[in-house]
Amino acid sequence: MSKADENTIVMLKAQILKKLRRHGYWGGKHTAFDELQKGIPKHLRGLAKDAAEKLIDDGLLIEKGSTHERHVSLDPKRKVDIDRIIDDVLGS
């Protein structure tokens, strides 16, 4: 993966976290994994999926297991980390 792709993934991770935070998707309130790519330019959607997978691997997103589709939400235990990432990368 190129350095540009890595930088883009960092930005996309922060954008995904901010979107979920803005909509209040913490803990029990969840959204479909495929919805995370909405609002992302089409040429970046593959990287956005990779970014979302990394957020799960990092423990910032938790998966909801009892739905037919794959659903995710923000981990409330990681709120401080999530807020810091958003602020550091996006400045808001």
N, C-alpha and C positions, 0 to 999 in steps of 0.2 A: 504494500500500500504506500502511495506517495505521501510526502509531507503535507501537500495541499489537501489530500483526502483526509489525513489525520486531523488537520486543523478544521476542516469542514465538519467532520464527525463530532469534534468537541463543541462546535457551534450548534449543530443539530441536537446534540444531547441536551444542551442548555435550553434550546427552544422547546423541545418536547417537555422537559420538566416544567418550564414556565407555563406552557399551555395547560398541562394537567393541574398545576397549582392554581391557575386562574379560574379553572372550572371546578375546583374543589374535589378532585379525584384522589382522596386520601383513604387508605384502608379499605373499608367496606364499600365505598362508592367507586365503581370501576368503569372502564370503557373498553371496547374491542381493540385489540392490538392493531388491527388494520386501520383503525381510525386515527392512529398516531401520525400517519403520513399526510393526512388532510392539511391543506394550507402550505405544504412544502412544494416548491417548484418540481415539476415532473422529472427534470433531469437529475434531481437529488434524491428521489424517492428510494432508490436502492441503498444509498448511503444512510438515509433516514432509518430504514429497517435495520441496518447494521448498528446504528447508534442506539436504537431502542433495545436491541439484543444485548448490547454492552451495558445498558442501564440495568437490565435484569441481572446480568452476570455480576455487576457491581453492587447489587442489593439495594439499589435506589428505587426500582420498580418491583412490585410483587405481583405474581400471577394468581388469578382467581381460578381455582381448579374445577368448580362445579358448574361451569357453563359449557354449552356445546361449542362455542367459539372460544378462542384464546382471548382472555380479558386481563387487563393490568390496572394497577393503581399505584400511587406513590406510597412508599413505606413511611408511616407517621414516625417511626423510631429514628428515621434518617432526616427529619425535617431540617435540622440545623445544617447538615451537609448539602441538602438540596437547595436551600436558600443561598448558601455560600457559593455554590456552583453557578447559580443563576446570576447572582450579583457580580461575581468575578468575571464571567464570560460576557454577559449582556449588559451589565451595569444597571440593572433595574430589579 
